[in-house]
Amino acid sequence: MIIGSTVIFRGEKYKIIWLYDNGTCEIKKKDSLGQVELVRLSELKTFEKTICSY
């Protein structure tokens, strides 16, 4: 996953705004102004087109 990817969390669309080395990330709801949530990457579902492997 990369910063800016769209993911699904609890059935709603979110955008990844920061990734941490410990397997967590900050996400923000697509229609939210400033509320950010810290979640584990394993809790997220991704869209095929947003997956990036280096």
C-alpha positions in Angstrom: 0.0 0.0 0.0 1.1 3.6 -0.6 0.1 6.9 0.8 -2.9 8.2 -1.1 -4.4 4.8 -1.7 -8.1 4.3 -1.3 -9.0 1.5 1.1 -12.1 0.1 2.7 -12.4 0.1 6.5 -15.6 -1.0 8.3 -17.4 -0.9 5.0 -16.5 2.7 4.2 -14.0 4.4 1.9 -10.9 5.9 3.4 -7.6 7.4 2.1 -4.2 6.4 3.6 -2.5 9.6 4.7 0.5 8.0 6.5 2.2 4.6 6.9 4.2 3.5 9.9 6.9 0.8 10.1 5.1 -1.1 12.8 2.2 -2.1 10.5 -0.2 0.6 11.3 -1.3 3.6 9.3 -3.3 6.8 9.5 -6.5 6.9 7.4 -9.1 9.6 6.8 -12.6 9.1 5.6 -13.1 10.3 2.1 -15.9 12.7 3.1 -14.4 13.8 6.4 -12.7 17.1 7.1 -10.0 16.3 9.6 -10.8 13.2 11.6 -8.0 10.7 11.3 -7.9 7.1 12.6 -4.9 4.9 13.4 -5.5 1.3 12.3 -3.6 -1.8 11.5 -2.9 -2.5 7.8 -4.4 -6.0 8.3 -7.8 -4.4 9.0 -7.9 -2.7 5.6 -9.2 -4.0 2.3 -7.7 -2.5 -0.9 -8.8 -2.1 -4.4 -6.8 -4.0 -7.0 -5.8 -0.9 -8.9 -4.2 0.8 -5.9 -1.9 -2.0 -4.8 1.7 -1.1 -5.5 4.7 -3.5 -5.2 8.3 -2.3 -5.4 
